[in-house]
Amino acid sequence: MAKTMAITDQCPMEVGLNILSGKWKLRILWHVSKGPVRFNELQRLLGAITTKTLTSQLRELEEQGIVRRTVYPETPPKVEYTLTELGETIQPVLKALCDWGTNYQKAL
């Protein structure tokens, strides 16, 4: 059985890729980076994502300290997702990726 490495012992590129890996995380972060977003709104923005997958991806991002889940004591319950202070540090990366994608589209 393989031992798990402490995050501080891993290659920084691997750490970043592990956090952002998957079909949905970058898209989720893109929408959450624009401001507070509710679960159903996020699901509509993403399109084909299932409720189970979105819940799972948001929980992972929350556990990693990237996304904050805020529950408002209302009826019906209101839940919003925002970037944490640490999560906001990914915004330049998201912008650079968007800019690169725009340039790539123009080049084609």
C-alpha positions as a Markdown table, in Angstrom:
| # | Residue | x | y | z |
|---|---|---|---|---|
| 1 | Met | 0.0 | 0.0 | 0.0 |
| 2 | Ala | 1.4 | 3.4 | -1.0 |
| 3 | Lys | 2.0 | 6.0 | 1.6 |
| 4 | Thr | 0.4 | 9.4 | 1.1 |
| 5 | Met | 2.8 | 12.3 | 0.9 |
| 6 | Ala | 2.3 | 15.4 | 2.9 |
| 7 | Ile | 1.1 | 18.3 | 0.7 |
| 8 | Thr | 4.3 | 20.2 | 1.6 |
| 9 | Asp | 6.4 | 17.3 | 0.2 |
| 10 | Gln | 4.7 | 17.3 | -3.2 |
| 11 | Cys | 5.6 | 19.1 | -6.3 |
| 12 | Pro | 3.8 | 22.5 | -6.3 |
| 13 | Met | 2.5 | 21.9 | -9.8 |
| 14 | Glu | 1.0 | 18.5 | -8.7 |
| 15 | Val | -0.7 | 20.2 | -5.8 |
| 16 | Gly | -2.3 | 22.8 | -8.1 |
| 17 | Leu | -3.3 | 20.2 | -10.6 |
| 18 | Asn | -4.8 | 18.0 | -8.0 |
| 19 | Ile | -6.9 | 20.8 | -6.6 |
| 20 | Leu | -8.1 | 22.0 | -10.0 |
| 21 | Ser | -8.4 | 18.6 | -11.7 |
| 22 | Gly | -11.7 | 17.4 | -13.1 |
| 23 | Lys | -14.1 | 18.4 | -15.7 |
| 24 | Trp | -16.0 | 21.0 | -13.5 |
| 25 | Lys | -13.7 | 22.7 | -11.0 |
| 26 | Leu | -12.3 | 25.4 | -13.2 |
| 27 | Arg | -15.7 | 26.2 | -14.5 |
| 28 | Ile | -17.2 | 26.3 | -11.0 |
| 29 | Leu | -14.3 | 28.6 | -9.8 |
| 30 | Trp | -14.8 | 30.9 | -12.8 |
| 31 | His | -18.5 | 31.5 | -11.9 |
| 32 | Val | -17.8 | 31.7 | -8.2 |
| 33 | Ser | -15.0 | 34.2 | -8.8 |
| 34 | Lys | -17.5 | 36.7 | -10.2 |
| 35 | Gly | -19.3 | 37.0 | -6.8 |
| 36 | Pro | -21.6 | 35.1 | -4.5 |
| 37 | Val | -23.6 | 32.5 | -6.3 |
| 38 | Arg | -26.4 | 30.2 | -5.1 |
| 39 | Phe | -26.4 | 26.5 | -5.7 |
| 40 | Asn | -29.3 | 26.4 | -8.2 |
| 41 | Glu | -27.9 | 29.4 | -10.1 |
| 42 | Leu | -24.5 | 27.8 | -10.4 |
| 43 | Gln | -26.1 | 24.5 | -11.6 |
| 44 | Arg | -28.0 | 26.5 | -14.3 |
| 45 | Leu | -24.8 | 28.3 | -15.4 |
| 46 | Leu | -22.9 | 25.1 | -15.7 |
| 47 | Gly | -25.5 | 23.3 | -17.7 |
| 48 | Ala | -25.1 | 19.5 | -17.9 |
| 49 | Ile | -23.7 | 19.0 | -14.4 |
| 50 | Thr | -25.7 | 16.7 | -12.1 |
| 51 | Thr | -26.7 | 17.8 | -8.6 |
| 52 | Lys | -24.6 | 15.0 | -7.1 |
| 53 | Thr | -21.5 | 16.0 | -9.0 |
| 54 | Leu | -21.8 | 19.7 | -8.2 |
| 55 | Thr | -22.3 | 19.0 | -4.6 |
| 56 | Ser | -19.3 | 16.8 | -4.5 |
| 57 | Gln | -17.1 | 19.3 | -6.4 |
| 58 | Leu | -18.2 | 22.2 | -4.1 |
| 59 | Arg | -17.5 | 20.1 | -1.0 |
| 60 | Glu | -14.0 | 19.3 | -2.2 |
| 61 | Leu | -13.3 | 22.9 | -3.0 |
| 62 | Glu | -14.6 | 23.8 | 0.5 |
| 63 | Glu | -12.5 | 21.2 | 2.2 |
| 64 | Gln | -9.4 | 22.6 | 0.3 |
| 65 | Gly | -10.1 | 26.1 | 1.6 |
| 66 | Ile | -10.9 | 27.5 | -1.9 |
| 67 | Val | -14.6 | 28.1 | -1.6 |
| 68 | Arg | -16.7 | 29.2 | 1.3 |
| 69 | Arg | -20.3 | 28.0 | 1.8 |
| 70 | Thr | -22.5 | 30.4 | 3.7 |
| 71 | Val | -25.9 | 29.3 | 5.0 |
| 72 | Tyr | -28.4 | 32.0 | 5.8 |
| 73 | Pro | -31.0 | 31.0 | 8.5 |
| 74 | Glu | -34.1 | 31.6 | 6.4 |
| 75 | Thr | -37.0 | 29.5 | 5.2 |
| 76 | Pro | -36.4 | 28.1 | 2.7 |
| 77 | Pro | -32.7 | 27.9 | 3.5 |
| 78 | Lys | -30.4 | 30.1 | 1.4 |
| 79 | Val | -26.9 | 29.0 | 0.6 |
| 80 | Glu | -24.3 | 31.0 | -1.2 |
| 81 | Tyr | -20.8 | 30.1 | -2.4 |
| 82 | Thr | -17.9 | 32.6 | -2.6 |
| 83 | Leu | -14.2 | 32.4 | -2.9 |
| 84 | Thr | -12.2 | 32.4 | 0.4 |
| 85 | Glu | -9.2 | 34.7 | 0.8 |
| 86 | Leu | -7.0 | 31.9 | -0.4 |
| 87 | Gly | -9.4 | 31.1 | -3.2 |
| 88 | Glu | -9.2 | 34.7 | -4.5 |
| 89 | Thr | -5.5 | 34.1 | -5.2 |
| 90 | Ile | -6.6 | 31.9 | -8.1 |
| 91 | Gln | -8.3 | 34.8 | -9.9 |
| 92 | Pro | -5.1 | 35.8 | -11.9 |
| 93 | Val | -4.7 | 32.2 | -13.0 |
| 94 | Leu | -8.4 | 32.1 | -14.2 |
| 95 | Lys | -8.0 | 35.4 | -16.0 |
| 96 | Ala | -4.8 | 34.2 | -17.7 |
| 97 | Leu | -6.5 | 31.0 | -18.8 |
| 98 | Cys | -9.4 | 33.0 | -20.2 |
| 99 | Asp | -7.1 | 35.4 | -22.0 |
| 100 | Trp | -5.1 | 32.5 | -23.5 |
| 101 | Gly | -8.4 | 30.8 | -24.6 |
| 102 | Thr | -9.5 | 34.1 | -26.3 |
| 103 | Asn | -6.1 | 34.4 | -28.1 |
| 104 | Tyr | -6.3 | 30.8 | -29.1 |
| 105 | Gln | -9.8 | 31.3 | -30.6 |
| 106 | Lys | -8.5 | 34.3 | -32.6 |
| 107 | Ala | -5.5 | 32.4 | -33.8 |
| 108 | Leu | -7.8 | 29.7 | -35.3 |
